[in-house]
């Protein structure tokens, strides 16, 4: 059963690696192809053994697994590649193209919604720099 989990992780990794590109969606279809191949193998296994090895329970588990694999793969492939450079701090709405330098978010209404510039050092260094600046 671990093989099915590793297979799903491998397919979903491909979908995430190439998300919003055609290779991400191809990864989901390759995952479906593997599940269909296992289902066909189950059918042929039944024929080859003369009905001694019939796996209806495993087939009934295989079909929902295939649906889950493809639906999650397509979902992952549709996710955006990266956070936009200028986004709202509260709802991550893309603020690029707005006229103001530090605009109000049109999605959630947060004033001065652009992300704050982070100080490259830690909290202690920021406090020390602030106290030196005020003295």
KOLMILUM-499423 format. One record per atom (N, C-alpha, C, O): chain; x, y negated, z negated. Coordinates in pm, whole numbers, padded with zeros to 5 digits, always signed. Layout:
# residues N
A / X / Y / Z;
...
# end
This chain:
# residues 135
A / +00082 / +00120 / +00000;
A / +00000 / +00000 / +00000;
A / +00086 / -00126 / +00000;
A / +00041 / -00232 / +00044;
A / +00208 / -00116 / -00049;
A / +00297 / -00231 / -00049;
A / +00330 / -00274 / +00094;
A / +00357 / -00391 / +00120;
A / +00328 / -00178 / +00186;
A / +00357 / -00208 / +00326;
A / +00257 / -00309 / +00383;
A / +00295 / -00397 / +00459;
A / +00130 / -00295 / +00347;
A / +00027 / -00387 / +00397;
A / +00048 / -00529 / +00341;
A / +00026 / -00627 / +00412;
A / +00089 / -00538 / +00217;
A / +00117 / -00669 / +00157;
A / +00236 / -00735 / +00226;
A / +00232 / -00853 / +00259;
A / +00342 / -00658 / +00246;
A / +00461 / -00712 / +00313;
A / +00430 / -00751 / +00457;
A / +00482 / -00851 / +00507;
A / +00345 / -00673 / +00523;
A / +00305 / -00706 / +00660;
A / +00230 / -00839 / +00663;
A / +00256 / -00924 / +00749;
A / +00136 / -00858 / +00570;
A / +00060 / -00983 / +00563;
A / +00152 / -01101 / +00535;
A / +00138 / -01207 / +00596;
A / +00245 / -01084 / +00442;
A / +00338 / -01193 / +00410;
A / +00422 / -01228 / +00531;
A / +00447 / -01346 / +00558;
A / +00466 / -01127 / +00605;
A / +00548 / -01151 / +00723;
A / +00468 / -01227 / +00831;
A / +00519 / -01320 / +00892;
A / +00343 / -01187 / +00852;
A / +00259 / -01254 / +00952;
A / +00229 / -01397 / +00908;
A / +00239 / -01489 / +00988;
A / +00193 / -01415 / +00781;
A / +00161 / -01549 / +00732;
A / +00284 / -01638 / +00730;
A / +00273 / -01760 / +00748;
A / +00401 / -01581 / +00708;
A / +00524 / -01661 / +00716;
A / +00542 / -01715 / +00858;
A / +00577 / -01831 / +00876;
A / +00518 / -01629 / +00957;
A / +00528 / -01675 / +01097;
A / +00428 / -01786 / +01126;
A / +00459 / -01882 / +01196;
A / +00307 / -01772 / +01072;
A / +00205 / -01876 / +01092;
A / +00246 / -02006 / +01025;
A / +00223 / -02114 / +01080;
A / +00308 / -01998 / +00908;
A / +00351 / -02119 / +00837;
A / +00475 / -02180 / +00902;
A / +00489 / -02302 / +00910;
A / +00564 / -02095 / +00946;
A / +00688 / -02143 / +01008;
A / +00660 / -02224 / +01134;
A / +00725 / -02325 / +01159;
A / +00563 / -02179 / +01213;
A / +00532 / -02245 / +01339;
A / +00393 / -02306 / +01335;
A / +00322 / -02305 / +01437;
A / +00351 / -02361 / +01219;
A / +00216 / -02417 / +01211;
A / +00202 / -02537 / +01304;
A / +00296 / -02613 / +01328;
A / +00080 / -02551 / +01355;
A / +00044 / -02654 / +01453;
A / +00120 / -02639 / +01584;
A / +00131 / -02734 / +01661;
A / +00173 / -02521 / +01609;
A / +00236 / -02489 / +01737;
A / +00172 / -02361 / +01787;
A / +00110 / -02288 / +01709;
A / +00186 / -02333 / +01915;
A / +00120 / -02215 / +01969;
A / +00179 / -02087 / +01911;
A / +00108 / -01986 / +01904;
A / +00306 / -02086 / +01869;
A / +00365 / -01965 / +01811;
A / +00300 / -01928 / +01677;
A / +00296 / -01810 / +01641;
A / +00250 / -02026 / +01603;
A / +00180 / -01997 / +01479;
A / +00053 / -01918 / +01504;
A / +00022 / -01824 / +01430;
A / -00021 / -01955 / +01607;
A / -00144 / -01883 / +01641;
A / -00112 / -01747 / +01703;
A / -00187 / -01652 / +01685;
A / -00002 / -01739 / +01777;
A / +00041 / -01610 / +01832;
A / +00078 / -01515 / +01718;
A / +00053 / -01395 / +01728;
A / +00137 / -01567 / +01611;
A / +00170 / -01483 / +01495;
A / +00044 / -01420 / +01436;
A / +00045 / -01303 / +01397;
A / -00064 / -01497 / +01428;
A / -00190 / -01442 / +01377;
A / -00243 / -01333 / +01470;
A / -00294 / -01232 / +01424;
A / -00231 / -01354 / +01600;
A / -00277 / -01253 / +01696;
A / -00189 / -01128 / +01693;
A / -00239 / -01017 / +01711;
A / -00060 / -01145 / +01670;
A / +00029 / -01030 / +01656;
A / -00013 / -00949 / +01532;
A / -00011 / -00826 / +01535;
A / -00049 / -01019 / +01426;
A / -00098 / -00951 / +01306;
A / -00223 / -00870 / +01335;
A / -00237 / -00757 / +01288;
A / -00314 / -00927 / +01413;
A / -00435 / -00855 / +01452;
A / -00399 / -00734 / +01537;
A / -00458 / -00627 / +01522;
A / -00303 / -00750 / +01627;
A / -00259 / -00639 / +01711;
A / -00206 / -00522 / +01629;
A / -00233 / -00407 / +01661;
A / -00132 / -00552 / +01524;
A / -00081 / -00446 / +01437;
A / -00192 / -00372 / +01365;
A / -00187 / -00250 / +01352;
A / -00293 / -00445 / +01319;
A / -00406 / -00382 / +01250;
A / -00485 / -00295 / +01348;
A / -00528 / -00185 / +01313;
A / -00506 / -00345 / +01469;
A / -00577 / -00267 / +01572;
A / -00497 / -00141 / +01606;
A / -00556 / -00034 / +01626;
A / -00365 / -00151 / +01613;
A / -00282 / -00034 / +01641;
A / -00296 / +00072 / +01532;
A / -00302 / +00191 / +01563;
A / -00301 / +00031 / +01407;
A / -00319 / +00126 / +01297;
A / -00458 / +00189 / +01304;
A / -00473 / +00308 / +01278;
A / -00560 / +00111 / +01340;
A / -00696 / +00166 / +01353;
A / -00702 / +00269 / +01466;
A / -00766 / +00373 / +01451;
A / -00637 / +00240 / +01577;
A / -00634 / +00336 / +01689;
A / -00557 / +00462 / +01648;
A / -00596 / +00573 / +01684;
A / -00449 / +00444 / +01573;
A / -00374 / +00560 / +01524;
A / -00461 / +00647 / +01434;
A / -00453 / +00769 / +01443;
A / -00544 / +00587 / +01349;
A / -00634 / +00664 / +01264;
A / -00730 / +00748 / +01348;
A / -00756 / +00864 / +01317;
A / -00783 / +00688 / +01453;
A / -00877 / +00761 / +01540;
A / -00806 / +00878 / +01608;
A / -00860 / +00988 / +01613;
A / -00687 / +00854 / +01661;
A / -00612 / +00961 / +01727;
A / -00567 / +01067 / +01627;
A / -00561 / +01185 / +01662;
A / -00535 / +01030 / +01506;
A / -00495 / +01125 / +01403;
A / -00609 / +01222 / +01375;
A / -00586 / +01341 / +01353;
A / -00731 / +01173 / +01375;
A / -00848 / +01258 / +01356;
A / -00858 / +01358 / +01471;
A / -00885 / +01476 / +01447;
A / -00837 / +01313 / +01593;
A / -00845 / +01403 / +01709;
A / -00732 / +01506 / +01709;
A / -00755 / +01624 / +01735;
A / -00610 / +01462 / +01679;
A / -00494 / +01550 / +01685;
A / -00502 / +01662 / +01581;
A / -00454 / +01773 / +01605;
A / -00561 / +01633 / +01466;
A / -00568 / +01734 / +01359;
A / -00698 / +01813 / +01363;
A / -00722 / +01895 / +01275;
A / -00781 / +01790 / +01461;
A / -00907 / +01863 / +01471;
A / -01005 / +01829 / +01360;
A / -01085 / +01913 / +01321;
A / -00999 / +01709 / +01310;
A / -01093 / +01664 / +01208;
A / -01047 / +01689 / +01066;
A / -01116 / +01651 / +00971;
A / -00930 / +01752 / +01048;
A / -00881 / +01778 / +00912;
A / -00835 / +01651 / +00842;
A / -00854 / +01635 / +00722;
A / -00776 / +01560 / +00917;
A / -00734 / +01431 / +00861;
A / -00822 / +01322 / +00918;
A / -00791 / +01263 / +01022;
A / -00930 / +01294 / +00850;
A / -01020 / +01187 / +00892;
A / -01018 / +01084 / +00781;
A / -01041 / +01118 / +00664;
A / -00992 / +00961 / +00815;
A / -00969 / +00858 / +00714;
A / -01074 / +00747 / +00721;
A / -01039 / +00632 / +00745;
A / -01202 / +00779 / +00700;
A / -01304 / +00673 / +00710;
A / -01292 / +00569 / +00598;
A / -01323 / +00452 / +00620;
A / -01247 / +00611 / +00481;
A / -01233 / +00516 / +00371;
A / -01122 / +00416 / +00403;
A / -01138 / +00296 / +00381;
A / -01011 / +00466 / +00455;
A / -00902 / +00376 / +00489;
A / -00940 / +00285 / +00604;
A / -00898 / +00169 / +00608;
A / -01019 / +00335 / +00699;
A / -01064 / +00249 / +00808;
A / -01158 / +00141 / +00757;
A / -01153 / +00028 / +00805;
A / -01243 / +00175 / +00661;
A / -01334 / +00074 / +00608;
A / -01258 / -00033 / +00529;
A / -01307 / -00146 / +00516;
A / -01142 / +00000 / +00476;
A / -01058 / -00101 / +00411;
A / -00974 / -00178 / +00512;
A / -00938 / -00293 / +00489;
A / -00944 / -00114 / +00625;
A / -00857 / -00175 / +00725;
A / -00926 / -00291 / +00796;
A / -00861 / -00391 / +00827;
A / -01055 / -00280 / +00823;
A / -01125 / -00385 / +00898;
A / -01134 / -00517 / +00820;
A / -01104 / -00622 / +00876;
A / -01175 / -00516 / +00692;
A / -01172 / -00644 / +00617;
A / -01029 / -00699 / +00600;
A / -01009 / -00820 / +00598;
A / -00932 / -00609 / +00588;
A / -00792 / -00652 / +00580;
A / -00752 / -00725 / +00708;
A / -00685 / -00828 / +00703;
A / -00793 / -00672 / +00822;
A / -00763 / -00737 / +00950;
A / -00828 / -00874 / +00961;
A / -00767 / -00969 / +01009;
A / -00953 / -00884 / +00916;
A / -01023 / -01013 / +00919;
A / -00953 / -01112 / +00827;
A / -00931 / -01227 / +00865;
A / -00918 / -01068 / +00707;
A / -00847 / -01155 / +00612;
A / -00713 / -01200 / +00670;
A / -00676 / -01317 / +00658;
A / -00641 / -01109 / +00732;
A / -00511 / -01140 / +00789;
A / -00523 / -01247 / +00897;
A / -00444 / -01341 / +00900;
A / -00620 / -01233 / +00986;
A / -00635 / -01328 / +01096;
A / -00691 / -01462 / +01048;
A / -00641 / -01567 / +01088;
A / -00792 / -01459 / +00963;
A / -00853 / -01584 / +00915;
A / -00750 / -01667 / +00837;
A / -00738 / -01787 / +00859;
A / -00678 / -01602 / +00746;
A / -00576 / -01675 / +00671;
A / -00462 / -01720 / +00762;
A / -00407 / -01829 / +00744;
A / -00426 / -01638 / +00860;
A / -00321 / -01676 / +00954;
A / -00358 / -01798 / +01035;
A / -00276 / -01889 / +01052;
A / -00481 / -01802 / +01085;
A / -00527 / -01918 / +01162;
A / -00536 / -02041 / +01072;
A / -00500 / -02151 / +01113;
A / -00584 / -02022 / +00948;
A / -00592 / -02133 / +00854;
A / -00452 / -02191 / +00828;
A / -00433 / -02312 / +00832;
A / -00355 / -02103 / +00802;
A / -00219 / -02148 / +00776;
A / -00161 / -02217 / +00899;
A / -00091 / -02318 / +00888;
A / -00189 / -02162 / +01018;
A / -00136 / -02221 / +01142;
A / -00198 / -02358 / +01169;
A / -00137 / -02439 / +01239;
A / -00315 / -02386 / +01114;
A / -00381 / -02516 / +01135;
A / -00335 / -02623 / +01036;
A / -00364 / -02741 / +01056;
A / -00266 / -02585 / +00930;
A / -00222 / -02682 / +00830;
A / -00124 / -02781 / +00892;
A / -00049 / -02746 / +00983;
A / -00123 / -02906 / +00843;
A / -00027 / -03004 / +00895;
A / +00116 / -02963 / +00864;
A / +00143 / -02893 / +00767;
A / +00207 / -03008 / +00949;
A / +00348 / -02971 / +00933;
A / +00412 / -03035 / +00811;
A / +00481 / -02967 / +00735;
A / +00391 / -03163 / +00791;
A / +00455 / -03233 / +00680;
A / +00367 / -03349 / +00636;
A / +00275 / -03390 / +00707;
A / +00397 / -03401 / +00518;
A / +00326 / -03516 / +00466;
A / +00363 / -03638 / +00551;
A / +00480 / -03656 / +00584;
A / +00265 / -03721 / +00587;
A / +00299 / -03842 / +00664;
A / +00393 / -03932 / +00583;
A / +00393 / -03930 / +00460;
A / +00472 / -04011 / +00653;
A / +00570 / -04098 / +00586;
A / +00501 / -04199 / +00495;
A / +00550 / -04226 / +00386;
A / +00390 / -04255 / +00538;
A / +00316 / -04352 / +00458;
A / +00180 / -04292 / +00427;
A / +00093 / -04283 / +00514;
A / +00162 / -04249 / +00302;
A / +00037 / -04185 / +00263;
A / -00010 / -04239 / +00128;
A / +00068 / -04295 / +00051;
A / -00138 / -04220 / +00102;
A / -00197 / -04266 / -00024;
A / -00144 / -04182 / -00140;
A / -00131 / -04060 / -00127;
A / -00114 / -04246 / -00252;
A / -00064 / -04175 / -00369;
A / -00170 / -04086 / -00432;
A / -00138 / -03986 / -00496;
A / -00297 / -04122 / -00416;
A / -00404 / -04049 / -00482;
A / -00458 / -03934 / -00396;
A / -00469 / -03822 / -00444;
A / -00492 / -03961 / -00270;
A / -00559 / -03860 / -00187;
A / -00475 / -03814 / -00068;
A / -00522 / -03731 / +00011;
A / -00354 / -03864 / -00052;
A / -00261 / -03830 / +00056;
A / -00315 / -03865 / +00195;
A / -00274 / -03804 / +00294;
A / -00406 / -03960 / +00203;
A / -00458 / -04005 / +00333;
A / -00347 / -04075 / +00410;
A / -00268 / -04149 / +00351;
A / -00340 / -04053 / +00540;
A / -00235 / -04112 / +00623;
A / -00264 / -04261 / +00642;
A / -00365 / -04298 / +00701;
A / -00174 / -04346 / +00591;
A / -00192 / -04491 / +00597;
A / -00115 / -04554 / +00713;
A / -00115 / -04676 / +00726;
A / -00052 / -04475 / +00796;
A / +00026 / -04529 / +00908;
A / -00067 / -04602 / +01004;
A / -00177 / -04555 / +01033;
A / -00022 / -04715 / +01053;
A / -00100 / -04791 / +01150;
A / -00186 / -04900 / +01088;
A / -00245 / -04980 / +01161;
A / -00194 / -04905 / +00955;
A / -00269 / -05013 / +00892;
A / -00184 / -05140 / +00893;
A / -00061 / -05133 / +00887;
A / -00250 / -05254 / +00901;
A / -00180 / -05382 / +00918;
A / -00097 / -05423 / +00797;
A / +00015 / -05473 / +00813;
A / -00149 / -05402 / +00678;
A / -00081 / -05450 / +00557;
A / +00037 / -05360 / +00522;
A / +00042 / -05243 / +00560;
A / +00133 / -05418 / +00449;
A / +00249 / -05340 / +00407;
A / +00214 / -05244 / +00295;
A / +00259 / -05129 / +00294;
A / +00133 / -05290 / +00199;
A / +00090 / -05205 / +00088;
A / -00063 / -05208 / +00084;
A / -00121 / -05280 / +00002;
A / -00129 / -05133 / +00170;
A / -00274 / -05147 / +00190;
A / -00358 / -05078 / +00084;
A / -00309 / -04998 / +00004;
A / -00487 / -05113 / +00086;
A / -00587 / -05041 / +00008;
A / -00625 / -04918 / +00091;
A / -00646 / -04928 / +00212;
A / -00632 / -04803 / +00026;
A / -00663 / -04678 / +00097;
A / -00807 / -04682 / +00147;
A / -00899 / -04703 / +00068;
A / -00830 / -04661 / +00277;
A / -00966 / -04662 / +00329;
A / -01044 / -04536 / +00290;
A / -01167 / -04534 / +00302;
A / -00976 / -04434 / +00244;
A / -01043 / -04308 / +00209;
A / -01095 / -04310 / +00065;
A / -01212 / -04282 / +00042;
A / -01007 / -04343 / -00031;
A / -01047 / -04337 / -00172;
A / -01057 / -04474 / -00238;
A / -01110 / -04485 / -00349;
A / -01008 / -04581 / -00171;
A / -01020 / -04715 / -00224;
A / -00911 / -04758 / -00320;
A / -00920 / -04866 / -00378;
A / -00807 / -04679 / -00338;
A / -00698 / -04713 / -00429;
A / -00624 / -04836 / -00376;
A / -00579 / -04838 / -00262;
A / -00611 / -04938 / -00462;
A / -00536 / -05059 / -00424;
A / -00387 / -05028 / -00431;
A / -00344 / -04949 / -00515;
A / -00310 / -05089 / -00345;
A / -00165 / -05067 / -00337;
A / -00136 / -04917 / -00330;
A / -00064 / -04862 / -00414;
A / -00193 / -04853 / -00230;
A / -00193 / -04707 / -00222;
A / -00063 / -04647 / -00170;
A / -00043 / -04526 / -00182;
A / +00024 / -04728 / -00114;
A / +00149 / -04673 / -00059;
A / +00233 / -04614 / -00171;
A / +00233 / -04666 / -00282;
A / +00305 / -04507 / -00143;
A / +00387 / -04445 / -00248;
A / +00497 / -04540 / -00296;
A / +00554 / -04616 / -00219;
A / +00524 / -04532 / -00424;
A / +00628 / -04616 / -00484;
A / +00764 / -04559 / -00447;
A / +00781 / -04438 / -00432;
A / +00860 / -04646 / -00433;
A / +00996 / -04601 / -00407;
A / +01051 / -04541 / -00536;
A / +01042 / -04602 / -00642;
A / +01107 / -04422 / -00526;
A / +01162 / -04355 / -00643;
A / +01305 / -04399 / -00666;
A / +01383 / -04416 / -00572;
A / +01337 / -04418 / -00792;
A / +01473 / -04452 / -00827;
A / +01557 / -04325 / -00813;
A / +01512 / -04219 / -00856;
A / +01675 / -04333 / -00756;
A / +01752 / -04211 / -00729;
A / +01802 / -04140 / -00854;
A / +01840 / -04023 / -00848;
A / +01803 / -04209 / -00966;
A / +01852 / -04147 / -01089;
A / +01734 / -04107 / -01177;
A / +01618 / -04131 / -01142;
A / +01765 / -04047 / -01292;
A / +01663 / -04000 / -01384;
A / +01602 / -04112 / -01467;
A / +01634 / -04229 / -01449;
A / +01512 / -04074 / -01560;
A / +01441 / -04171 / -01643;
A / +01536 / -04250 / -01733;
A / +01522 / -04371 / -01750;
A / +01633 / -04179 / -01788;
A / +01725 / -04246 / -01879;
A / +01803 / -04356 / -01806;
A / +01820 / -04467 / -01858;
A / +01850 / -04325 / -01686;
A / +01926 / -04424 / -01608;
A / +01836 / -04542 / -01570;
A / +01883 / -04656 / -01567;
A / +01709 / -04517 / -01541;
A / +01617 / -04626 / -01508;
A / +01595 / -04716 / -01629;
A / +01591 / -04839 / -01615;
A / +01581 / -04655 / -01748;
A / +01562 / -04735 / -01869;
A / +01685 / -04821 / -01897;
A / +01674 / -04938 / -01933;
A / +01801 / -04760 / -01880;
A / +01925 / -04836 / -01902;
A / +01937 / -04950 / -01802;
A / +01977 / -05061 / -01838;
A / +01904 / -04923 / -01678;
A / +01911 / -05027 / -01575;
A / +01811 / -05138 / -01604;
A / +01840 / -05255 / -01581;
A / +01694 / -05102 / -01655;
A / +01592 / -05202 / -01688;
A / +01637 / -05288 / -01806;
A / +01615 / -05409 / -01805;
A / +01699 / -05227 / -01907;
A / +01744 / -05306 / -02022;
A / +01861 / -05396 / -01983;
A / +01871 / -05508 / -02033;
A / +01949 / -05349 / -01897;
A / +02059 / -05433 / -01851;
A / +02008 / -05548 / -01767;
A / +02064 / -05658 / -01771;
A / +01905 / -05524 / -01691;
A / +01849 / -05626 / -01604;
A / +01782 / -05738 / -01685;
A / +01786 / -05855 / -01645;
A / +01721 / -05702 / -01798;
A / +01649 / -05800 / -01879;
A / +01741 / -05877 / -01974;
A / +01700 / -05980 / -02028;
A / +01861 / -05831 / -01995;
A / +01950 / -05901 / -02089;
A / +02041 / -05999 / -02021;
A / +02121 / -06065 / -02087;
# end
